[in-house]
Amino acid sequence: MPESSYYRGYLGYAYAKAGKTPEARRILGELIEEAKTKYVSWLGIADIYAGLGEKDHWFAALELAFQQGDTRMNTIRARTEVDSMWPDDPRFAVLLKKIGLPPLN
């Protein structure tokens, strides 16, 4: 479903990781704007922030995804950016606990 905000988040992540920052930021801006008037997956938005390496925004978007009740939050430990970027940040342990998942270590 290419129109899905979750799918578009993955696309934005891929653009960011491929060095296509303008394309990633375009999708990010579209999703944030759409979120003002309809459901948008904040987990998808978090993916883009992860690809851009914006840790603080990543955590903020994950918090919004949690508040949204996004059922995919239970997969957060398996996401690529967790292992490669920020597993030791104390905010991640707090988030895992809120979701009801065991800590990474």
C-alpha positions in Angstrom: 0.0 0.0 0.0 2.2 2.8 -1.2 -0.2 5.5 0.1 0.2 4.1 3.7 2.0 6.4 6.0 3.9 3.4 7.5 5.1 2.4 4.0 6.0 6.0 3.2 8.0 6.1 6.4 10.1 3.1 5.3 10.6 4.8 1.9 11.8 8.0 3.6 14.1 5.9 5.8 15.6 4.2 2.6 16.0 7.6 1.0 17.8 9.0 4.0 20.1 6.0 4.3 20.9 6.3 0.6 21.9 9.9 1.0 18.8 11.3 -0.7 18.1 13.7 2.2 15.9 16.1 0.2 13.6 13.2 -0.7 13.5 11.9 2.8 12.7 15.4 4.2 10.0 15.8 1.6 8.2 12.7 2.7 8.8 13.6 6.4 7.2 17.0 5.8 4.2 15.5 4.0 3.6 13.0 6.8 3.8 15.6 9.5 1.4 17.9 7.6 -1.0 15.0 7.0 -0.9 14.1 10.7 -2.7 17.4 11.4 -5.9 16.2 9.8 -5.8 12.4 9.7 -4.2 9.3 11.1 -0.5 9.0 10.3 1.8 6.4 11.7 4.3 8.1 14.0 6.3 4.9 13.8 6.7 5.6 10.1 7.8 9.1 10.9 10.2 7.7 13.5 11.8 5.6 10.7 12.6 8.7 8.7 14.2 10.4 11.7 16.2 7.3 12.3 17.5 7.3 8.7 18.4 10.9 9.1 20.3 10.2 12.3 18.1 12.6 14.4 17.9 10.7 17.7 15.9 13.2 19.7 13.2 13.5 17.0 13.3 9.6 16.7 12.5 9.3 20.4 9.8 12.0 20.3 8.1 10.2 17.3 8.3 6.9 19.1 6.6 8.4 22.1 3.8 9.7 19.8 3.5 6.2 18.2 3.2 4.7 21.7 0.5 7.2 22.6 -1.2 6.4 19.4 -1.4 2.8 20.4 0.5 1.6 17.3 0.5 -2.1 17.5 3.8 -2.4 15.7 5.6 -0.9 18.7 6.1 -4.4 19.9 8.6 -4.9 17.1 10.8 -2.0 18.2 13.6 -4.2 19.5 14.0 -5.8 16.0 14.4 -2.5 14.1 17.7 -1.9 12.4 18.3 1.5 13.9 18.0 0.1 17.4 21.0 -2.2 17.1 23.1 0.1 15.0 22.5 3.5 16.5 21.0 4.0 20.0 20.6 0.8 22.1 22.5 2.3 25.1 20.4 5.5 25.3 18.5 5.3 28.7 15.3 6.7 26.9 15.2 3.4 25.0 15.0 1.3 28.2 12.2 3.5 29.5 10.3 3.1 26.2 10.7 -0.7 26.2 9.4 -0.8 29.8 6.4 1.3 28.8 5.6 -1.0 25.9 6.0 -4.0 28.1 9.1 -5.5 26.5 12.2 -6.8 28.2 15.4 -4.7 28.2 18.0 -5.3 25.5 20.6 -6.5 27.9 
